[in-house]
Amino acid sequence: MSRILIIEDESSIAELEKDYLELSGFEVALEEEGNQGLKRALEEDFDLLILDLMLPGLDGFEICRRFREVKNTPITVSYTHLTLPTIL
């Protein structure tokens, strides 16, 4: 079974992602804070990281940078805080 780590501080988003992935047969772990997420990603083996960019502690960019120094696991970036002014 493939293991996925979701690092997301919005619990409603994290739970929704987790539910869909588990229904598809994946084993899913959640972390809500950047430092803890990076620690877990480095200590355990996952097949995919789903990473929010806006996190308390370390932001997603820094997690990505530090993680890539050690591992080459695929990362999907999730950014749900876009608004029209942000896009423009």
Secondary structure, DSSP 8 states (H G I E B T S, - for coil): --EEEEE-S-HHHHHHHHHHHHHTT-EEEEE-SHHHHHHHHHHS--SEEEEESS-SSS-HHHHHHHHHTT----EEEE-----HHHH-
